[in-house]
Amino acid sequence: MNATVNTIIAVYRLSKHFIFADGEMTEAETNPLFCFLQTFPAIDNDMFQKIMADSDTMTDGEAISEIRRLDDDGKQQISNLFARIICADGELTEDERNLFFKVRDLCDLPDPEDDSEEKPAEEASSEEDRIIPAFILANFYGIASVHQSEHEDWNTLGDEIASWMGCDRVEVVRYTRPLNALTEELRLNGRHLVFMVARNGYGDKTVGDNMTATLLYGGGYPLYGNIVFALETDQGYEIEGFQTRSLLNETFEKINNAVDGLLRTE
């Protein structure tokens, strides 16, 4: 995307119209915008404050002109972003739909890709592609394996995931810059990619640096032990497995690409 600071300000300004189109702002509606902003490494807290301030002085006409100057790839990303915002709460109102089409035409945007703005990737796939919800375990040796579970209640599922990892309890790592970028690439409408780490360590067990976890955490210091990748809903923060083979495979491929091929399968 050939984006400038003014482009980001324009996107932020128009995104606010979509966020408030149904009369209220929800976390589910703001998450797609924040995930999008975090794909730009230069946007730190000071820059974000400037973007918010400058979006109040930029006019809608100026914002539309900025977005019209984007290349085709950039326009597609913005179309996808706006669609995700208005569909994030699971209810697409007539006012939201009309606003989307109006902005789409004014900004010369293409239609959103693959109807993913209205359906999670799993729901858009054929029944033949469905699998028992699957989770990706990446151990500290760099070996990845798939574990499946039909449990939905977190009290049961959380214990099961902890047993796969060899620990007592887990905690969820979410919304890091690398994870947000992967969520954007995977078009996880209504969900975001997360991974789980041991909450209280591994006791006397010997574990090593998990380079996959360290890179995707992006905090500048190592994470240890085994991790499990899963999906988490934007509303309610419920942990889910990958429900289609195609999404499972695509997620593993994109994770491995993001960590420069460190993972290998059993």
C-alpha positions in Angstrom: 0.0 0.0 0.0 1.4 3.4 -1.0 0.2 5.0 2.3 1.4 8.2 3.8 0.6 9.7 7.2 -2.2 11.6 5.7 -3.6 8.4 4.2 -3.7 6.8 7.7 -5.4 9.9 9.1 -8.0 9.7 6.3 -8.6 6.0 7.0 -9.0 6.7 10.7 -11.5 9.6 10.0 -13.7 7.5 7.7 -13.5 4.5 9.9 -15.0 6.5 12.7 -18.1 7.0 10.6 -18.5 3.3 10.2 -17.8 2.6 13.9 -20.6 5.0 14.9 -23.0 4.2 12.0 -25.2 2.1 14.3 -25.2 4.8 17.0 -22.7 3.3 19.4 -19.1 2.3 19.5 -18.2 -1.3 20.5 -14.8 -2.9 21.1 -15.6 -5.4 18.3 -16.0 -2.5 15.9 -12.8 -0.7 16.9 -10.6 -3.9 16.9 -10.3 -4.1 13.1 -9.1 -0.5 12.9 -6.6 -1.0 15.7 -5.3 -4.2 14.1 -4.9 -2.3 10.8 -3.0 0.6 12.4 -0.6 -1.8 14.2 0.5 -3.3 10.8 2.5 0.0 10.4 5.6 -0.2 12.6 6.1 3.6 12.6 2.8 4.2 14.5 3.8 4.4 18.1 1.7 6.0 20.9 2.8 9.5 20.0 2.0 9.0 16.3 -1.4 7.5 17.2 -2.3 10.5 19.3 -1.4 12.8 16.4 -3.5 10.7 14.0 -6.5 11.0 16.3 -6.0 14.7 16.7 -5.5 15.4 13.0 -8.5 13.3 12.0 -10.7 15.9 13.7 -9.3 18.7 11.5 -9.3 16.8 8.2 -12.5 17.1 6.3 -14.4 14.1 4.8 -13.7 15.4 1.3 -10.0 15.5 2.0 -10.1 12.0 3.5 -11.9 10.7 0.4 -9.3 12.4 -1.9 -6.4 10.8 0.1 -7.9 7.3 -0.2 -8.7 7.7 -3.9 -4.9 8.2 -4.5 -4.1 4.7 -3.1 -2.9 2.0 -5.4 -5.2 -1.0 -6.2 -3.8 -3.1 -3.4 -4.3 -0.3 -0.9 -7.9 0.3 -2.0 -8.6 -3.4 -1.6 -7.2 -3.4 2.0 -9.3 -0.3 2.9 -12.5 -1.8 1.4 -11.9 -5.0 3.5 -11.2 -2.9 6.6 -14.4 -0.8 6.3 -16.5 -4.0 5.7 -15.0 -5.7 8.7 -15.8 -2.8 10.9 -19.5 -2.6 10.0 -19.9 -6.4 10.3 -17.9 -6.9 13.5 -20.9 -6.9 15.8 -22.7 -9.5 13.7 -25.5 -7.1 12.7 -25.4 -5.3 9.3 -28.0 -2.5 9.4 -29.5 -0.8 6.4 -27.8 2.5 7.4 -24.4 0.7 7.7 -24.9 -0.9 4.3 -25.9 2.3 2.6 -22.9 4.1 4.2 -20.5 1.5 3.0 -21.7 1.6 -0.6 -21.6 5.5 -0.6 -18.0 5.6 0.7 -17.0 2.8 -1.6 -18.2 4.7 -4.6 -16.8 8.1 -3.5 -13.4 6.5 -2.7 -13.4 4.4 -5.9 -12.9 1.2 -3.8 -13.5 -2.4 -5.0 -15.9 -4.7 -3.4 -14.6 -6.5 -0.3 -12.8 -9.8 -1.0 -14.5 -13.2 -0.8 -17.5 -12.1 1.3 -15.2 -12.5 4.3 -16.6 -9.3 5.8 -19.9 -11.0 6.4 -18.8 -14.6 7.1 -16.0 -16.0 9.2 -13.6 -18.0 6.9 -14.9 -21.3 8.4 -18.6 -20.5 7.6 -17.7 -19.6 4.0 -16.2 -23.0 3.4 -17.8 -26.2 2.2 -19.0 -28.8 4.7 -16.4 -31.2 3.3 -13.7 -28.9 4.6 -15.0 -28.9 8.2 -13.0 -30.7 10.8 -13.2 -31.2 14.6 -11.9 -27.9 16.0 -8.1 -28.0 15.8 -5.3 -26.2 17.6 -1.6 -25.9 16.6 0.9 -26.8 19.2 4.5 -25.4 18.6 7.0 -26.8 21.1 10.3 -25.2 22.0 12.2 -27.6 19.7 10.4 -26.0 16.8 8.1 -29.0 16.1 4.4 -28.3 15.3 1.6 -30.7 15.8 -2.2 -30.6 15.6 -4.5 -31.4 18.5 -8.3 -31.5 18.3 -11.0 -31.1 20.8 -14.8 -30.8 20.7 -14.9 -29.1 24.1 -16.3 -25.6 24.1 -16.5 -24.8 27.8 -13.2 -23.0 28.8 -13.0 -24.8 32.1 -12.6 -28.1 30.2 -10.9 -26.8 27.1 -8.4 -24.8 29.1 -7.4 -27.8 31.1 -7.0 -29.9 27.9 -4.8 -27.3 26.2 -2.7 -27.1 29.4 -2.2 -30.9 29.3 -1.0 -30.7 25.7 1.5 -28.0 26.7 2.6 -29.9 29.8 1.7 -27.1 32.3 -0.9 -26.5 34.9 -2.6 -23.3 33.6 -2.4 -21.2 30.5 -2.7 -17.5 29.7 -3.6 -15.9 26.3 -1.2 -13.7 24.3 -3.2 -11.4 22.1 -3.0 -8.2 20.0 0.8 -8.1 19.6 1.9 -6.4 16.4 3.0 -9.7 14.7 -0.3 -11.4 15.7 -2.4 -8.5 14.5 -0.6 -8.6 11.1 -1.4 -12.3 10.8 -5.0 -11.7 11.7 -5.2 -9.1 9.0 -3.7 -11.5 6.4 -6.0 -14.3 7.4 -9.1 -12.1 7.2 -10.4 -13.3 10.5 -13.6 -11.3 10.7 -15.0 -11.5 14.2 -11.9 -13.4 15.5 -8.2 -12.8 16.0 -5.2 -15.1 16.2 -3.8 -15.8 19.7 -1.4 -18.2 21.3 -1.3 -19.6 24.8 1.7 -19.9 27.1 2.1 -21.4 30.5 0.7 -19.1 33.1 2.9 -20.2 36.1 5.8 -21.7 34.2 6.7 -25.4 34.2 7.9 -25.9 37.7 10.9 -28.2 37.8 10.6 -29.2 34.1 13.4 -28.2 31.8 12.1 -26.1 28.9 13.9 -24.0 26.3 13.4 -20.7 24.4 10.5 -21.0 22.0 11.7 -18.8 19.1 8.3 -18.9 17.4 6.6 -17.5 20.6 9.4 -14.9 21.1 9.2 -13.6 17.5 5.4 -13.4 17.5 5.3 -11.7 20.9 7.7 -9.1 19.7 8.7 -7.8 23.1 12.4 -8.1 22.8 12.9 -10.9 25.3 12.5 -14.7 25.1 9.4 -16.7 25.9 9.9 -20.3 27.1 8.1 -23.6 26.8 5.4 -24.9 24.5 2.6 -22.7 23.0 -0.7 -23.4 21.4 -2.2 -21.3 18.6 -6.0 -20.8 18.5 -8.7 -18.3 17.5 -10.4 -15.9 20.0 -13.7 -14.2 19.3 -13.6 -10.3 19.3 -16.8 -10.3 21.4 -16.7 -12.4 24.6 -13.1 -13.4 24.1 -13.9 -17.1 23.7 -11.1 -19.5 22.6 -11.9 -21.6 19.6 -10.1 -24.1 17.4 -9.7 -23.9 13.6 -12.9 -25.4 12.2 -11.8 -26.0 8.6 -8.8 -27.8 7.2 -8.2 -25.0 4.7 -8.0 -22.3 7.5 -5.8 -24.6 9.6 -3.3 -25.1 6.8 -3.3 -21.5 5.8 -2.7 -20.3 9.3 0.2 -22.7 9.8 1.7 -21.5 6.5 1.4 -17.9 7.4 2.8 -18.4 11.0 5.8 -20.3 9.6 6.4 -17.6 7.0 6.3 -15.0 9.7 9.0 -16.8 11.7 11.2 -17.5 8.7 10.4 -21.2 8.5 11.4 -22.1 12.0 8.6 -24.6 12.4 8.6 -28.2 11.1 5.8 -30.8 11.4 6.1 -34.2 13.0 
